[in-house]
């Protein structure tokens, strides 16, 4: 392992790259294929933007170099893990043409989240994918846009540069994230290893990846790849929840409001009730634009979590009673669930909801949710929000 830096910058090598060796071991194990080259060099260049995954010798801009003090605020693990993952996905297996660029960039972008999951835990992984969702759902044009109007695999690109947008990077990562949820960890990683072994030192297309995953898992993935790789956009969901005390049922209406046909995907809904520590978990296979669910419950509904694992690339708009939002904000088990609740209350202009946001802000332990709660307090405005932000 080699590091090339300008004279006088050697002290920044250790703080910046100390985790590269662990990344290399982790990716070798996770991908199922040992690092494929005899060496790995990282070359820091002046006035070079981003990174370039030359085989066994990645070039990166020297602005990623950090000293020990800088590590208090940030690190460069994202770009380091991204470019290292390219040594497998992009160099060992190379997309056959620009139409399939996501096989390079989506895999490397997903590796950023995988490293967060391995190094810092599931909450960091969830927040990484939450951030990637914004670029994945983007509109036309821009470095992190394109997902609304063009598919991930696009044979009609006007120029190679037009493929380097939100479809190939964050949406490509989301395709893998959703596929992992759909298949489960064991089957997913079995398929990834099979794809790597079958196509190492070759070029590959999206269909090659799909066939490798199907052979390894025994699952038909045609509809999954059609929805998420071959067509533009994503489902937009409107979910309305109400509890019917006379019937002792929850009534949930799920609508896909995007133009065009329905997307097919499994939607998980978790319902918590008073007097029971065990929630009711519903797995609904969505194949229509609108579905109405009626779920018998032994007692009144206290919390409902729609897509709690953040397994569907969608903009979810929920309509439900205030007590269910409150419970989600204060007790939601996942980072995305609490963030969604924070954003909901951030739209309110009542002192009661500002006090609720302040309470959640003071109690929250995970930094990214604290950030989103601070944003929500800023959006809510007013003296209560100001005081909570100063105190926090």
SVG drawing of the C-alpha trace seen along z (x, -y; Angstrom):
<svg xmlns="http://www.w3.org/2000/svg" viewBox="-68 -35 77 56">
<polyline fill="none" stroke="black" stroke-width="0.4" points="0.0,0.0 1.5,-3.3 0.6,-7.0 2.0,-9.7 1.8,-13.3 3.7,-16.5 6.7,-17.3 5.8,-18.5 2.4,-16.7 3.5,-13.3 2.1,-14.0 -1.4,-14.1 -1.2,-10.6 -1.9,-8.7 -5.0,-10.8 -6.4,-10.7 -5.8,-7.1 -5.5,-5.2 -8.7,-3.2 -7.8,-2.2 -6.2,1.1 -9.4,2.0 -11.5,1.0 -9.5,3.3 -9.9,6.3 -13.6,5.6 -14.5,5.2 -12.5,8.3 -14.6,10.3 -17.9,8.6 -17.6,8.8 -16.4,12.4 -13.3,11.8 -9.9,10.9 -8.5,7.5 -7.5,8.3 -4.2,6.4 -0.7,6.6 -0.6,3.2 -2.8,0.2 -1.5,-3.4 -3.4,-6.6 -1.9,-9.6 -2.7,-13.1 -2.6,-15.7 -2.7,-19.5 -5.8,-21.1 -7.3,-17.7 -11.0,-17.4 -12.6,-14.3 -11.1,-10.9 -10.2,-8.6 -10.0,-4.9 -7.0,-4.0 -6.3,-0.3 -4.2,0.2 -3.4,-3.5 -6.2,-5.9 -5.7,-9.6 -7.4,-12.1 -7.2,-15.8 -5.0,-16.8 -7.8,-18.7 -8.9,-15.4 -5.7,-15.4 -6.5,-16.1 -4.5,-16.7 -5.5,-15.4 -7.4,-18.6 -9.5,-18.4 -10.6,-14.9 -12.7,-16.5 -15.1,-17.7 -14.8,-15.3 -12.9,-12.6 -12.3,-11.6 -13.6,-8.0 -16.4,-8.6 -14.2,-9.2 -11.5,-6.8 -14.0,-3.9 -15.7,-4.9 -12.5,-4.8 -11.2,-1.7 -14.5,0.2 -13.9,-0.8 -10.9,1.6 -13.5,4.3 -16.5,2.5 -15.1,0.6 -11.6,2.1 -12.0,5.8 -15.5,5.8 -16.0,3.0 -19.3,1.8 -19.5,2.7 -20.6,-0.8 -21.8,-4.0 -25.4,-2.8 -24.4,-0.5 -22.3,-3.0 -24.3,-2.3 -22.4,1.0 -19.3,-1.1 -20.6,-4.1 -23.7,-2.7 -21.6,0.1 -18.9,-2.3 -21.4,-4.7 -23.1,-1.9 -19.7,-1.0 -19.6,-4.3 -22.7,-3.4 -21.4,0.2 -18.3,-1.2 -20.3,-3.5 -22.4,-0.5 -19.3,1.6 -17.3,-1.2 -19.9,-3.2 -23.1,-1.1 -26.6,-0.9 -27.7,-4.4 -24.8,-5.8 -25.7,-3.5 -29.4,-4.6 -28.5,-8.3 -26.1,-7.8 -28.8,-6.1 -31.3,-8.8 -29.0,-11.5 -28.5,-9.5 -32.3,-9.3 -32.4,-13.1 -30.2,-12.8 -31.8,-9.5 -35.2,-11.2 -33.9,-14.3 -35.2,-16.0 -33.5,-16.8 -29.9,-18.0 -27.2,-18.7 -24.5,-16.6 -26.9,-14.8 -30.1,-15.0 -31.7,-13.1 -33.6,-10.3 -37.1,-11.6 -36.9,-11.7 -34.3,-9.2 -33.7,-5.5 -30.6,-4.2 -29.7,-2.2 -30.1,-4.6 -29.1,-3.6 -30.1,-7.0 -27.5,-9.2 -26.5,-12.2 -22.9,-12.1 -20.9,-10.0 -20.9,-12.9 -24.7,-12.8 -24.5,-9.5 -22.6,-10.9 -25.5,-12.1 -27.9,-11.0 -29.0,-7.9 -25.6,-6.2 -24.3,-7.3 -27.0,-7.5 -29.8,-5.8 -27.5,-3.0 -26.6,-2.7 -30.3,-2.6 -30.9,0.2 -28.4,2.3 -29.9,1.2 -33.4,2.2 -32.2,5.5 -30.5,6.3 -33.7,5.7 -35.7,7.8 -33.4,10.8 -32.0,10.7 -28.3,10.4 -27.3,14.0 -28.8,14.3 -27.7,10.8 -24.1,11.3 -24.1,14.8 -25.3,13.1 -22.7,10.3 -19.9,12.9 -21.3,14.9 -21.4,11.8 -17.8,10.9 -16.5,14.4 -18.4,14.9 -17.3,11.6 -13.9,10.8 -11.5,9.2 -14.3,8.8 -16.8,6.2 -20.5,6.6 -24.0,5.3 -26.9,4.8 -28.4,8.1 -25.3,10.0 -25.7,8.7 -29.3,9.6 -28.7,13.2 -25.9,13.7 -28.2,12.6 -31.0,14.8 -28.9,17.9 -27.4,17.5 -30.7,16.8 -33.3,18.7 -35.4,15.5 -37.0,14.0 -35.8,10.4 -37.2,9.2 -39.9,6.9 -37.4,5.5 -34.9,4.5 -37.7,3.2 -39.0,0.9 -35.7,-0.4 -33.1,-0.1 -35.0,-0.3 -37.7,-3.0 -37.3,-6.5 -38.6,-7.9 -39.9,-6.2 -43.2,-5.7 -44.6,-8.7 -46.7,-7.5 -49.5,-9.0 -50.4,-7.0 -53.5,-7.7 -53.9,-6.0 -56.8,-6.0 -58.0,-3.9 -61.6,-2.7 -62.4,-2.1 -65.9,-0.6 -64.3,2.0 -61.1,2.3 -59.2,1.9 -56.6,-0.2 -57.5,-1.5 -54.6,-2.3 -54.9,-3.7 -51.8,-3.6 -51.7,-5.5 -49.0,-5.7 -49.5,-9.2 -46.8,-9.3 -47.8,-9.4 -47.9,-6.1 -48.2,-2.5 -47.7,-1.2 -44.3,-0.2 -44.1,3.3 -42.5,3.5 -43.0,4.9 -44.2,2.2 -43.6,2.9 -45.9,1.3 -45.5,1.7 -48.4,1.0 -48.0,0.5 -50.9,0.8 -51.6,-0.2 -51.0,2.6 -48.9,4.7 -45.1,4.8 -45.3,6.8 -46.2,4.8 -48.2,6.0 -46.0,6.2 -47.6,6.1 -45.8,6.9 -47.9,5.7 -46.9,6.5 -47.7,3.3 -48.8,4.0 -51.7,1.4 -51.8,-2.4 -54.1,-2.2 -54.6,0.3 -56.8,0.2 -55.8,2.3 -57.8,3.1 -55.8,4.6 -57.5,6.0 -56.0,4.7 -56.5,5.8 -56.3,2.3 -56.0,-1.3 -53.2,-2.4 -50.3,-4.2 -47.7,-4.4 -47.5,-3.4 -44.3,-3.2 -44.5,-3.1 -41.4,-1.7 -39.5,-1.8 -36.4,-0.2 -36.2,-2.8 -36.4,0.1 -38.3,-1.8 -37.0,-4.7 -40.1,-7.0 -41.3,-10.3 -43.7,-9.3 -46.4,-11.7 -48.4,-10.6 -51.7,-11.7 -52.4,-10.5 -53.4,-11.8 -51.0,-14.0 -50.5,-11.4 -49.1,-9.0 -46.6,-11.6 -45.6,-12.5 -44.9,-8.9 -42.8,-8.5 -40.8,-11.6 -40.0,-10.6 -39.9,-6.8 -39.3,-5.9 -36.7,-3.1 -35.0,-4.2 -33.2,-7.3 -35.5,-7.9 -38.7,-7.5 -37.6,-10.2 -36.4,-12.5 -39.7,-12.3 -41.5,-13.1 -39.2,-16.1 -39.9,-17.4 -43.6,-17.0 -43.6,-19.1 -41.2,-21.6 -44.0,-22.7 -46.2,-23.6 -46.3,-27.1 -47.9,-26.2 -46.0,-26.6 -47.1,-23.1 -45.3,-21.6 -42.3,-23.8 -42.1,-22.6 -42.3,-19.0 -39.4,-19.6 -37.4,-21.2 -38.0,-18.2 -37.0,-15.8 -33.9,-17.9 -32.8,-17.8 -33.3,-14.0 -32.0,-12.9 -28.7,-11.0 -27.8,-10.5 -26.1,-13.5 -27.8,-13.3 -31.3,-13.4 -30.1,-16.3 -29.2,-18.1 -32.6,-17.5 -34.3,-18.5 -32.3,-21.7 -33.4,-22.3 -37.0,-21.7 -36.8,-24.1 -35.4,-26.7 -38.3,-26.1 -40.8,-26.3 -39.4,-29.7 -40.4,-31.7 -38.9,-32.3 -39.3,-28.8 -37.4,-27.4 -34.7,-30.1 -34.2,-29.3 -34.0,-25.6 -31.4,-26.1 -29.2,-28.3 -29.5,-25.8 -28.6,-22.9"/>
</svg>
